[in-house]
Structure formats: structure tokens, C-alpha cells
Amino acid sequence: MIRRSALVTVVVAALLAACGVSPQRAPVAIDVPVPTQASPASPSTSGPGATTLYLVRDDRLEAVRRPSTSATLEDAVEALSAGPSRDETRAGLRSAVAVDSVRSAETDDEVVVVDVSHDFVETSGSDQLLAVAQLVWTVTEASGRPEVRLTSGGDPVEVPTDRGLSSGDVARDDYASVAPTADP
């Protein structure tokens, strides 16, 4: 039995010596380059040709910049209504806003009036708060107006906020619990 162990040890030692790997006296640090690549969820665009919209990662909003021809309120609402791109979905982003559930958005004095469909109103659970937050953050960014009024067919819509339900104007601070941790 001892002979067999000795034979195995000699064979293993011979194989290691034959592969050309010599032992080192001390560990040697190896520099491994880290690839630098922009996240597919946030294209590097800036200026008037970019629209910022807010999508959902886990249970928080995340700002996403998309190329746009004119960066208007309508562009932002259209982009949000279309949902995340394939790259954004692969990057872990989603939308709580039902596709094509935002009918229109227009400014009225200091408020953005957004008309939504029945599908938007019927969003359930925690997605309801996230959907309204996405809409509020996106349209206030695009319009420069601080408040949003949601309607459906011209009638006020009761929406969830961090403090409960509201059928009045809402603003970004009503959704601090899901606010993005950083802007693009």
C-alpha cells in the first residue's frame, strides 16, 4: 500500500514538472483590466436631444435618458407609455405604467394635467404607487412644472401617495419613498 502511494506521488510530481509550471516563492499580483462600458439603461446623451423618464428597478424609480428629437413633454409621455427598451429590460428595469395607458399631458398654469386610461387607474398593489410616481417624476422633469393633476376622461383620479390617497395635485415629494437615489 505504501509503495502504491509513493508511486502515485512520483507520477503526480513528474506530471507537474512536465507541464512547465514552476513553483513561486511568494504570491505575485496580477493586474486584470476592468472593462469600462456605459450601462445600456442610461445612454450617454445630453442636451435638448434627450428625454429623461423614470423606470422602476426593484421598488425604486431610476432615471433613464433616451435620445429624442425635441425633448418635449409629449416625447417624455410617449416614451414612458411605450415601456422599457430591450436593453433597459435586460439591465433590470421595468415599468409599472401599463403600455399606452397615458392618453395626454398638457400644461395648465403651474400644473401638468395628465389624462389616463382605465388600465392606468386599475393598476393594483404596490405598482399603483410606482406607476403614479413614474408619471409624476417624468412629466415634472419634462415640463418644468412642479405638480401633476391626474384625470380620466376629464374627471379627477384618486391616486396613492406616501401619505395616503389624493384626488388633488401631486408632486415629487409625495413619492419620496420610491424616489431615485441619483439622477443621470
Summary of the structure (lengths in Angstrom):
residues: 184
radius of gyration: 27.3
end to end distance: 68.7
largest distance: 94.7
contacts: 493
relative contact order: 0.14
helix: 35%
strand: 25%
